[in-house]
Amino acid sequence: MFALTGRKALVTGATGGLGGAIARAFHAQGADVAISGTRREALDALRAELGGERVHVVEANLADTAAVEGLVPAAEAALGGLDILVNNAGITRDNLFLRMKDEEWDSVIAVNLTAAFRLSRAAVKGMMRRRYGRVVNIGSVVGSTGNAGQGNYAAAKAGLVGLTKALAAEVASRKITVNCIAPGFIASPMTDALNEKQRDGILATVPMGRLGEGAEVAAAAVYLASDEAGYVTGHTLHVNGGMAML
Amino acid sequence: MSDIADRVKKIVVEHLGVEAEKVTENANFIDDLGADSLDTVELVMAFEEEFNVEIPDDAAETIQTVGDAIKFLEKNSA
């Protein structure tokens, strides 16, 4: 079950905690993986960690429109096609709503939402031809719950849910599924930096009483990318330890 | 009938799974040939591949019949 043997996948933001975990899990399931990110060294390190086989580095800064346009063609060329797109790349520019700069709003919407739109539009073209595809968008629990200080981020992540549903409806007849994963608090360099009090405050809101692991989000991505999930589309899968039961 | 017309009709027959005699120049993809809007996008993609041309979105919107496609491709393909 859930084998991805021979499937060709592009994972954006692969140098981040979640993106790296997803790339590792896809690779372990047998997929050919194109890993994209802004930091070349980190991409090369991930490629080396995975042994170099079935791993392609395609550098791209998703804040750059031209780079976004070039990414899917580059991944298709490297992989010889594209079956699975994971829109994982994301940035935060947190600020109180009343203090939020237009640039903070715009940059988060551009990378977290508009890039996902453009990459999906490009990827789905080839998927329609091949009558097979999986798009997995990485959202966030705050797309459903909101979060003080993250008006831009919450809006972008909620936007991904709408994008997911609309695209899912359009391409379902072509055997392409489009789904979203909404992680809660996942252990990462960002959560490692929290002090004990902050950490306890967060964990008090999580019935599971612990942070999630990147691998637990990656497992959800493997499922949604698999053949077995072929009848699941337009869905948002929450991976949050019960902190919001939606 | 031109070579372009033949190739266009062949693509339409294959893609929409309709009988060849229904694919006349006046046939509207959606009204007469049972295409949905996504089929029309795919047909344009198929024409682009077959004739090695790029069909911009505003031109694609004007291609509603088999004849529209033939006319466009006669004018724009090498």
Contacts between the chains, C-beta under 8 A, distances in Angstrom:
chain1	res1	chain2	res2	distance
A	125	B	45	6.7
A	128	B	38	7.6
A	128	B	41	7.9
A	128	B	42	6.0
A	128	B	45	7.5
A	129	B	42	7.7
A	129	B	45	6.9
A	170	B	38	6.4
A	171	B	38	7.4
A	173	B	36	7.9
A	173	B	38	7.0
A	174	B	38	7.3
